[in-house]
Amino acid sequence: MKALVYVTLKPDVLDPQGEAIRKACASLGYPAVASVRQGKLFEVELAAGSPEEARRLLAELAGKLLANPVIEDHRVAEIDGRPV
Amino acid sequence: MFAVVQFPGSNDDRDMAFALKCVLGVDARLVWHAETALPAGTQAVLLPGGFSYGDYLRCGAMARFSPVMAAVRRFAEAGGPVLGTCNGFQVLCEAGLLPGVLRRNRDLHFVCDFVHVRVERAAPPFTSRAAPGRVLRLPVKHGEGAYTASPELLARLEANGQVVLRYCGPDGGPGGNPNGSTGDVAGIRNEAGNVLGLMPHPEHAVEAAIGGRDGALLLGSLVDAVQAGWTPR
């Protein structure tokens, strides 16, 4: 199975990288860009009996490794091309 | 005996061992990350700076899974003194031995400079040679040194007296935060007080020839404590 897992900063955590990107957008002539938040996308291939099992495994893994729960949230977004 | 852990990508391990052995005159040994136990007679553990495991995923995130870290965790939980500097601080946070996390510097720049930190409180076994209020001049070199904690966590750390070192100006006044850390935090300890993490490098400030000796005050405090019989409970 193939899955997508997003790791994003919690909403109340400042993102200096995202802010630097936003400023770069403005200086490139895209003042319409009001805010950028940078995160991570993990493409994971795994063996699981069902999409539900895959989702459970990935959520567990994301909590233990892919994300640091102090500052980051995680979300299993897609399994085998289907939104979760 | 002082155990200096060597992760793949550590690069201050030898400097730390040098400071302990050649400047402070104690027995220090390098311990490879694949060891499953600390050497017999280990009295203190030091996690050095560097880029353990390439700092893949997040700084310090991979080192926490190395075999030696299980032994370090047992040592810390038994009350043994553990000092993490720079990447070692990051590893301690990722391993959950210290609260909070280190993030990219506020300005996104790698900082390589001398900074001033104020000793906020007596924190045995790490500060006996540096009284509260004393300002230390220490080098930093990091890209991800912004200590980050929620307002609730910071309030708890302050209330518990866990903030041991804080960035300050040369005279001890406000200012001097090189990375945007929450509450100007430069170093914190755990609740039990036997685990300390800090971003500055005491091992790089142990001789006048390399710009100062203030780091020897912190490392020397640990040496004093160990020699006075501070051993794992």
Chai-1 contact restraints between the chains, C-beta under 6 A:
chainA,res_idxA,chainB,res_idxB,connection_type,confidence,min_distance_angstrom,max_distance_angstrom,comment,restraint_id
A,P16,B,R106,contact,1.0,0.0,6.0,A-B,restraint_1
A,P16,B,L108,contact,1.0,0.0,6.0,A-B,restraint_2
A,A20,B,L108,contact,1.0,0.0,6.0,A-B,restraint_3
A,N68,B,R58,contact,1.0,0.0,6.0,A-B,restraint_4
A,N68,B,V101,contact,1.0,0.0,6.0,A-B,restraint_5
A,V70,B,V101,contact,1.0,0.0,6.0,A-B,restraint_6
A,I71,B,V101,contact,1.0,0.0,6.0,A-B,restraint_7
